[in-house]
């Protein structure tokens, strides 16, 4: 369910700060943007990837569909957070049928939940296991109640969820379509959203390491709200538009939190480097709404010592300037990595 790819689906990213939809058309030369929209949701609607306010999510999805006159009903969505477990495991060489028959029992030793409370999926990796009699498999497990919650709000919005994916994998798909994948190079994809950081380290199209951390744009907003003595909504506007007369104070708040995010990211990257034989990380592609926070890319690069580039999910996508506001597309692009990856994934049957 999680790693599957199908045809003709609408990407639907249900994030903790906003909900995004994106639809693509495959052309002879690549991909063309057909529909795209973003709808903000109230604070605390989604907390720790758990939907707390179902009507708010349903109304936002319906509003997006109506305002953008989207007719597609079949969607692919994704989830992340503590209810998602991703592990690279090593199994004895087996046929596809044998892996399918044994994966549940193999998974039990890696999953910290009751095996009957999770949905399990897997994908063979192209990497060569150290033991020639073994094979590497990427194991994914997600709590059923979390999947059911996301499926329920999508159904209530009168849409048909056909694929539930993982945020980190959606970002990887966005990257592989928009950027040249250089053989052998290890790349870190860092997606910093409103409440979760997704890290996915990839090489040659394989995911080597993933981690989700409970940090993100909401931390900036909370600190601005506290320091400036304003409402959450006002703090969000200050974060986006600047501090005016209190610019220096705002810059200090943003830099301090960016340094904390960079440090936590570095710790994850250091852990990967210490436990992997893949070699050094050549580059970080940064995406998510926080990628636009002033100086965050620079701070992350200084902290990690790794070159950082802000990813553009529309890099290889044809966008009609007569239909879409190009300034707006450019402004929101970094936050669209997941929804773009979801819309793209349906077109690739690898």
C-alpha positions as CSV (number, residue, x, y, z in Angstrom):
1,X,0.0,0.0,0.0
2,X,2.7,2.5,0.9
3,X,5.2,2.0,-1.8
4,X,2.8,1.2,-4.6
5,X,2.5,3.4,-7.7
6,X,-0.6,3.6,-9.8
7,X,-2.0,5.7,-12.7
8,X,-3.8,9.0,-12.8
9,X,-4.1,10.1,-9.2
10,X,-4.4,13.5,-7.6
11,X,-1.6,14.3,-5.0
12,X,-3.1,15.3,-1.7
13,X,-0.7,16.4,1.1
14,X,-2.5,16.7,4.4
15,X,0.0,18.7,6.5
16,X,-0.2,20.2,9.9
17,X,-0.2,23.7,8.6
18,X,-2.0,23.4,5.3
19,X,-3.5,21.0,2.8
20,X,-2.2,20.9,-0.8
21,X,-3.5,19.3,-3.9
22,X,-1.6,18.9,-7.2
23,X,-2.5,17.3,-10.5
24,X,-0.1,16.5,-13.3
25,X,-0.5,15.4,-16.9
26,X,2.1,13.3,-18.6
27,X,3.2,14.7,-22.0
28,X,5.6,13.6,-24.7
29,X,8.3,15.8,-23.2
30,X,7.6,15.2,-19.4
31,X,5.1,16.5,-16.9
32,X,2.6,19.4,-17.1
33,X,0.9,21.1,-14.2
34,X,-2.9,20.8,-14.5
35,X,-4.2,21.8,-11.1
36,X,-2.7,23.1,-7.9
37,X,-4.0,24.7,-4.7
38,X,-3.1,25.3,-1.0
39,X,-5.6,25.7,1.9
40,X,-4.5,26.7,5.4
41,X,-6.0,24.9,8.3
42,X,-6.5,26.2,11.9
43,X,-3.7,25.6,14.5
44,X,-3.9,22.3,16.4
45,X,-6.0,20.7,13.6
46,X,-3.3,18.1,13.2
47,X,-0.9,17.5,16.2
48,X,2.0,15.0,15.9
49,X,0.6,13.8,12.6
50,X,-2.7,12.9,14.4
51,X,-5.9,14.5,13.0
52,X,-7.5,16.2,16.0
53,X,-10.2,18.2,14.1
54,X,-11.7,16.0,11.4
55,X,-14.3,18.6,10.1
56,X,-11.6,21.2,9.6
57,X,-9.6,18.8,7.4
58,X,-12.7,17.7,5.4
59,X,-13.8,21.3,4.8
60,X,-10.3,22.3,3.7
61,X,-10.2,19.5,1.2
62,X,-13.6,20.3,-0.1
63,X,-12.7,23.9,-0.4
64,X,-9.6,23.1,-2.4
65,X,-11.5,20.9,-4.8
66,X,-14.3,23.4,-5.3
67,X,-12.1,26.5,-5.6
68,X,-9.8,24.9,-8.1
69,X,-12.6,23.1,-10.0
70,X,-10.8,19.8,-9.7
71,X,-12.8,16.9,-11.1
72,X,-10.4,14.0,-10.2
73,X,-11.6,11.8,-7.4
74,X,-8.8,9.2,-7.0
75,X,-6.0,10.5,-4.8
76,X,-2.7,9.5,-3.3
77,X,-1.8,10.9,0.1
78,X,1.0,10.3,2.6
79,X,1.8,10.2,6.3
80,X,4.8,10.6,8.6
81,X,5.7,10.8,12.3
82,X,6.1,8.4,15.2
83,X,3.4,6.0,14.0
84,X,5.6,5.3,10.9
85,X,8.5,2.8,11.1
86,X,11.0,2.4,8.3
87,X,13.8,-0.1,8.5
88,X,16.3,-1.6,6.1
89,X,16.5,-5.2,7.0
90,X,18.6,-8.1,5.7
91,X,16.9,-11.4,4.7
92,X,18.1,-14.7,3.3
93,X,17.9,-14.9,-0.5
94,X,14.2,-15.7,-1.2
95,X,11.9,-15.5,-4.2
96,X,9.3,-12.7,-4.3
97,X,6.7,-15.2,-3.2
98,X,8.8,-16.4,-0.2
99,X,9.4,-12.8,0.9
100,X,5.7,-12.0,0.7
101,X,4.9,-15.1,2.7
102,X,7.5,-14.4,5.4
103,X,7.7,-10.6,5.7
104,X,5.1,-10.4,8.5
105,X,7.1,-12.8,10.7
106,X,10.4,-11.2,9.9
107,X,8.9,-7.7,10.6
108,X,7.8,-8.6,14.2
109,X,11.4,-8.3,15.6
110,X,11.7,-4.7,14.1
111,X,8.3,-3.2,14.9
112,X,7.7,-1.8,18.4
113,X,4.0,-2.2,18.0
114,X,1.6,-5.2,18.0
115,X,2.1,-6.6,14.5
116,X,-1.7,-6.9,14.2
117,X,-2.1,-3.1,14.7
118,X,0.1,-2.1,11.7
119,X,-0.1,-2.2,8.0
120,X,3.2,-3.6,6.5
121,X,4.7,-3.1,3.1
122,X,8.2,-3.7,1.8
123,X,10.5,-3.2,-1.2
124,X,13.6,-5.0,-2.3
125,X,16.6,-2.8,-2.6
126,X,19.1,-2.8,-5.4
127,X,22.0,-2.6,-2.9
128,X,24.1,-5.7,-2.5
129,X,24.1,-7.2,0.9
130,X,27.5,-7.9,2.5
131,X,26.6,-11.6,2.6
132,X,26.0,-12.9,-1.0
133,X,23.4,-15.3,0.5
134,X,21.3,-12.3,1.7
135,X,19.2,-9.5,0.3
136,X,18.4,-6.0,1.6
137,X,14.7,-5.1,2.0
138,X,13.1,-1.8,2.9
139,X,10.4,-2.5,5.5
140,X,7.6,0.0,6.2
141,X,5.0,-0.3,8.9
142,X,2.3,2.2,9.9
143,X,-0.3,2.0,12.6
144,X,-3.6,1.0,11.1
145,X,-5.6,3.6,13.2
146,X,-3.5,6.4,11.7
147,X,-4.0,5.2,8.2
148,X,-7.7,4.8,8.9
149,X,-8.0,8.4,10.2
150,X,-6.5,9.8,7.0
151,X,-8.6,7.6,4.8
152,X,-11.7,8.6,6.7
153,X,-11.4,12.3,6.2
154,X,-10.6,11.8,2.5
155,X,-13.7,9.6,2.1
156,X,-15.8,12.2,4.0
157,X,-14.6,14.8,1.5
158,X,-16.0,12.5,-1.2
159,X,-12.7,11.4,-2.6
160,X,-11.2,8.0,-3.2
161,X,-7.8,7.3,-1.5
162,X,-6.1,4.6,-3.5
163,X,-2.5,5.0,-2.3
164,X,-1.2,5.9,1.2
165,X,2.5,6.7,0.9
166,X,5.2,8.0,3.2
167,X,6.3,11.7,3.2
168,X,10.0,10.9,2.9
169,X,9.5,8.7,-0.1
170,X,7.3,11.3,-1.8
171,X,10.1,13.8,-1.4
172,X,12.5,11.3,-2.9
173,X,10.3,10.9,-5.9
174,X,10.1,14.6,-6.4
175,X,13.9,14.8,-6.3
176,X,14.5,12.0,-8.8
177,X,12.2,13.6,-11.4
178,X,13.4,17.2,-11.0
179,X,17.2,16.6,-10.6
180,X,19.8,14.5,-12.2
181,X,20.6,11.5,-10.0
182,X,24.4,11.2,-10.0
183,X,25.5,7.5,-9.7
184,X,27.3,6.8,-6.4
185,X,26.6,10.1,-4.7
186,X,24.9,10.1,-1.4
187,X,22.3,12.8,-1.1
188,X,20.3,14.0,2.0
189,X,16.8,15.1,1.4
190,X,15.6,17.3,4.3
191,X,12.0,18.3,4.3
192,X,11.1,20.8,7.1
193,X,7.4,21.3,7.4
194,X,5.2,22.9,10.0
195,X,5.7,20.3,12.7
196,X,7.9,17.5,11.3
197,X,11.3,17.2,9.7
198,X,11.6,14.3,7.3
199,X,15.2,13.2,6.5
200,X,15.8,10.7,3.7
201,X,19.3,9.8,2.7
202,X,19.5,8.3,-0.8
203,X,22.0,6.8,-3.1
204,X,21.4,5.4,-6.6
205,X,17.6,5.6,-6.2
206,X,17.7,3.6,-2.9
207,X,16.7,5.0,0.5
208,X,19.5,4.3,2.9
209,X,18.3,6.0,6.0
210,X,15.1,7.8,7.1
211,X,14.2,9.7,10.2
212,X,11.2,12.0,11.3
213,X,11.8,14.6,14.0
214,X,9.1,16.7,15.8
215,X,10.5,20.1,14.8
216,X,9.4,22.6,12.2
217,X,7.8,25.9,11.3
218,X,5.4,25.9,14.2
219,X,8.4,26.3,16.6
220,X,9.3,29.6,14.9
221,X,5.7,30.8,15.2
222,X,5.4,29.7,18.8
223,X,8.6,31.6,19.8
224,X,7.6,34.7,17.9
225,X,4.2,34.6,19.6
226,X,5.8,34.4,23.0
227,X,8.5,37.0,22.5
228,X,6.4,39.5,20.6
229,X,3.2,39.0,22.8
230,X,0.9,38.5,19.8
231,X,-1.6,36.0,18.6
232,X,-0.6,32.8,16.8
233,X,-2.1,34.2,13.5
234,X,-0.1,37.5,14.0
235,X,3.1,35.6,14.8
236,X,2.6,33.6,11.6
237,X,2.4,36.8,9.6
238,X,5.4,38.3,11.3
239,X,7.4,35.1,10.4
240,X,6.4,35.4,6.7
241,X,6.5,39.2,6.2
242,X,9.2,40.3,8.7
243,X,9.4,42.1,12.0
244,X,9.3,45.7,10.9
245,X,10.8,47.9,13.6
246,X,11.7,44.7,15.5
247,X,13.6,43.1,12.7
248,X,16.8,42.5,14.7
249,X,14.8,40.8,17.4
250,X,13.0,38.6,14.8
251,X,16.3,37.8,13.1
252,X,17.7,36.6,16.5
253,X,14.7,34.4,17.1
254,X,14.8,32.9,13.6
255,X,18.6,32.3,13.8
256,X,18.4,30.7,17.2
257,X,15.7,28.2,16.1
258,X,17.4,27.6,12.8
259,X,20.6,26.7,14.7
260,X,18.6,24.2,16.8
261,X,17.1,22.6,13.7
262,X,20.5,22.5,12.0
263,X,22.0,20.8,15.0
264,X,19.3,18.2,15.2
265,X,19.7,17.5,11.5
266,X,23.4,17.2,11.8
267,X,23.0,14.6,14.6
268,X,20.9,12.5,12.3
269,X,23.4,12.8,9.5
270,X,26.3,12.0,11.8
271,X,24.4,8.9,13.0
272,X,24.0,7.8,9.4
273,X,27.6,8.4,8.6
274,X,28.8,6.5,11.7
275,X,26.7,3.5,11.0
276,X,26.9,3.3,7.2
277,X,29.6,2.3,4.7
278,X,28.1,4.5,2.0
279,X,30.6,7.3,2.4
280,X,30.2,11.0,2.9
281,X,27.1,13.0,2.1
282,X,27.7,15.1,-1.1
283,X,24.8,17.5,-0.8
284,X,21.6,18.4,1.1
285,X,18.5,19.3,-0.8
286,X,16.3,21.4,1.6
287,X,12.6,21.7,1.1
288,X,9.4,22.3,3.1
289,X,7.9,25.6,4.1
290,X,10.9,26.3,6.4
291,X,13.3,26.3,3.5
292,X,12.2,29.9,3.0
293,X,13.1,31.0,6.5
294,X,15.7,33.7,6.3
295,X,19.3,32.3,6.6
296,X,18.2,28.7,7.4
297,X,19.9,27.2,4.3
298,X,23.1,29.1,5.2
299,X,23.0,28.1,8.9
300,X,22.4,24.4,7.9
301,X,25.3,24.4,5.5
302,X,27.6,26.0,8.1
303,X,26.5,23.6,10.8
304,X,26.9,20.4,8.7
305,X,29.7,21.4,6.4
306,X,27.7,20.0,3.5
307,X,26.5,22.1,0.5
308,X,22.8,23.0,0.8
309,X,20.5,23.7,-2.1
310,X,16.8,24.7,-1.8
311,X,14.9,22.2,-3.9
312,X,12.4,23.4,-6.5
313,X,9.7,20.8,-7.0
314,X,8.7,22.5,-10.3
315,X,12.2,22.4,-11.7
316,X,11.3,19.9,-14.5
317,X,7.6,20.5,-14.6
318,X,5.9,22.5,-17.4
319,X,3.8,25.3,-15.9
320,X,1.6,27.4,-18.1
321,X,2.2,31.1,-17.2
322,X,-1.2,31.9,-18.7
323,X,-3.0,29.6,-16.2
324,X,-0.8,29.9,-13.1
325,X,0.7,32.9,-11.3
326,X,4.4,32.2,-11.7
327,X,5.4,34.5,-8.8
328,X,3.1,32.5,-6.5
329,X,4.5,29.2,-7.8
330,X,8.0,30.4,-7.1
331,X,7.1,31.6,-3.6
332,X,5.4,28.4,-2.5
333,X,7.6,25.9,-4.4
334,X,9.8,24.7,-1.5
335,X,6.7,23.7,0.5
336,X,5.4,21.5,-2.4
337,X,7.9,18.7,-2.3
338,X,5.6,16.1,-0.8
339,X,2.5,16.9,-2.9
340,X,4.6,17.0,-6.1
341,X,6.1,13.6,-5.2
342,X,2.6,12.2,-4.6
343,X,1.3,13.5,-7.9
344,X,4.4,12.2,-9.7
345,X,4.5,8.8,-8.1
346,X,1.4,7.6,-9.9
347,X,3.1,8.1,-13.2
348,X,6.1,5.8,-12.6
349,X,5.6,2.1,-12.3
350,X,9.1,1.2,-11.1
